[in-house]
Amino acid sequence: MSIDPHSTTNATGHPTTISATASQADLLAEVQALRRLAHGLEARVASGSTTQHQHNVEAEPYISPATSAGSNDLQKPLASSGEVPDIVSQLQLVSMGQVAHTLVGVDDIMFKTEHIRSIPQAPGLIAHLGQPTTCVWLPTRDEAMILVDYYLTTIDHIQHIVHQPSLPSLIEDVYKQIRSELPLKSGHIVLLLSIIASTTRVWRPNAGAGAHGEYALFLSSTQAHAQTTLWIKAAHRVLNATQTADKIQLEMIQGIIILNCVVCNVEGLSLRYRSLHSMGLLLGRELGLHRMDHDPKASPDCTLKAEMGRRIWWYMAATDW
């Protein structure tokens, strides 16, 4: 059986012939139809996401989606076949690596502090400039330092992916930036939220009282464990908001690893666990962690950041194996 060199096969397995002499106008008309289809799909996804969040405002804070910057180009008339690569690029943006609408960025999320026992009752939306704005609540600075200290003394030896001497000062900087209303680094927030989620999961009664006085963050282990899911969701919220970030931070991958350990303990090898693990590996490759020592002739990078990068990558690689 001979097959026309200009034929393709459809979904049913039957060959479908495309004439080699098809006019350029017909081809461009088809491409324009694809362009309109992609634009319509973006609009439907954006409007559907808005409706879903409005109906579930108590369960998940409202995020107002906006059409991506590239979507305006979809309405331009196609002048020539030279624009076909641009259309392919647009379709790749829709289907690979990016969502069809721009997610809210970390700069559009408000971060406020409250005593940790009161956070479960705190609103997920607050009014800001006349608009409902997503709010992520953090424990007070003193409470956060207790949680970080508990993580370092109780959990870190299992993972060993953070630099213990510098972690407290990193968290201190986060709270200074919040007090001064300065821009926050998304990786630092994800790391802090993941540490809180991990700590509440294993908290025991009166933990931290010896080093921080008699103040107890939680009345019981049950009260602490009940907050774990809340902190997992908060970390996810910030992670989703950073998908449009231009720069990946090492602390974000550290936070993903810690968060994934908590998710594994809570849910097992769930879809969320596998998604987080894949995200960590992809971000690590984006930072080039997998190629840090690929050149045997080059002198190894002995900086603190390089060493942490090695530990993070090999932890993820060993987990993947």
C-alpha positions, -999 to 999 in steps of 0.1 A, spaced: 0 0 0 15 33 -10 9 65 9 8 99 -6 39 119 6 16 148 13 -10 129 33 -15 126 71 -35 102 92 -66 113 111 -78 100 145 -95 70 130 -63 58 113 -75 66 77 -51 87 56 -62 122 48 -46 139 18 -36 175 19 -30 189 -15 4 202 -22 -11 230 -42 -33 243 -14 -33 280 -16 -15 301 10 -48 319 17 -64 286 29 -35 279 51 -36 313 67 -73 310 72 -69 278 92 -41 294 113 -64 324 120 -91 300 131 -66 284 155 -57 318 168 -93 327 175 -98 293 192 -68 299 215 -80 333 224 -115 320 231 -101 293 253 -80 318 273 -111 339 279 -132 309 290 -106 297 314 -101 331 329 -139 337 333 -144 302 347 -116 306 372 -132 339 384 -166 322 389 -151 293 408 -133 315 432 -163 337 438 -184 307 447 -157 293 470 -145 325 487 -144 310 522 -125 279 511 -100 297 488 -93 334 486 -105 353 455 -79 358 428 -89 381 400 -74 368 368 -64 391 340 -57 382 304 -21 377 296 -1 404 278 2 382 248 -36 378 243 -40 412 228 -18 401 199 -43 374 190 -67 399 177 -43 414 151 -50 404 115 -26 379 100 -7 396 72 16 369 59 28 334 64 59 349 81 37 353 112 30 316 115 60 311 139 45 337 162 12 318 163 30 286 171 48 304 200 15 317 213 -1 282 212 29 269 231 24 295 257 -12 284 261 -4 247 263 30 244 278 47 260 308 23 289 314 -14 292 323 -39 309 300 -43 339 324 -18 358 345 -19 347 381 -18 372 409 18 379 419 33 379 453 32 417 452 -6 415 450 -9 393 481 -10 411 515 9 396 543 -2 403 579 8 390 613 -15 376 640 -11 353 670 -9 318 656 -40 305 676 -61 332 660 -50 327 624 -76 299 616 -103 324 622 -86 353 603 -103 363 570 -87 351 538 -98 384 521 -93 419 532 -103 452 516 -75 470 500 -79 501 478 -116 492 475 -109 457 462 -110 423 479 -73 413 483 -59 379 492 -43 379 526 -18 354 539 -15 355 577 18 348 594 24 342 631 40 370 650 78 374 648 84 359 683 61 329 674 79 324 641 113 323 658 100 296 682 87 275 653 120 279 634 140 270 665 118 239 669 123 229 633 161 232 635 163 212 667 137 185 659 133 181 621 162 195 602 186 166 609 163 144 588 164 167 557 195 188 563 188 211 534 189 245 552 219 264 566 211 264 603 232 295 613 217 318 587 181 306 588 170 327 618 184 359 603 166 351 570 133 349 589 141 380 609 146 399 575 111 387 564 95 404 594 115 435 590 103 438 554 67 433 565 70 460 591 86 484 567 62 474 539 90 465 516 88 439 487 91 404 499 110 375 483 86 348 475 111 321 482 116 333 518 78 333 523 74 297 509 103 285 531 88 301 562 53 287 555 67 253 548 86 253 581 55 262 600 35 234 583 62 209 591 65 221 627 28 221 635 26 185 621 50 172 648 44 197 676 42 184 712 28 200 742 48 229 757 75 226 730 99 254 730 91 265 766 127 259 778 144 282 753 116 308 751 101 310 785 68 295 796 49 307 766 33 278 747 21 284 711 -5 257 713 -26 243 741 -22 207 728 -6 187 700 -41 183 685 -45 221 683 -12 223 665 -19 194 642 -52 209 632 -34 239 616 -11 218 594 -35 218 564 -40 256 568 -2 262 564 0 237 535 -27 257 517 -10 290 525 23 278 510 6 265 479 -11 299 475 22 317 475 37 291 452 9 295 427 13 333 428 50 330 420 46 311 387 50 344 369 81 354 389 112 363 368 137 349 393 138 316 410 153 315 445 171 286 462 149 291 493 118 284 472 132 249 464 141 244 500 105 253 510 91 229 483 111 200 497 100 207 533 64 212 522 65 179 502 76 160 533 46 173 552 23 165 523 37 129 521 30 124 558 -5 139 556 -17 125 522 8 98 512 21 96 476 -7 118 464 -10 138 432 -1 169 452 31 152 465 41 142 430 34 176 416 55 193 443 84 169 437 83 175 400 82 213 406 112 211 428 132 191 402 122 215 374 131 246 394 164 230 404 172 224 368 163 260 359 189 271 385 214 247 370 218 227 402 222 195 382 252 209 363 271 225 392 300 200 391 296 187 355 331 200 344 357 178 361 385 202 351 369 232 368 376 241 404 346 232 426 325 261 438 330 262 476 306 290 484 278 285 509 252 289 482 269 263 460 271 238 489 234 243 497 226 238 460 244 205 460 226 193 491 192 203 477 198 187 443 211 154 457 183 152 482 158 155 454 177 131 432 178 105 460 141 110 467 133 105 430 153 73 429 
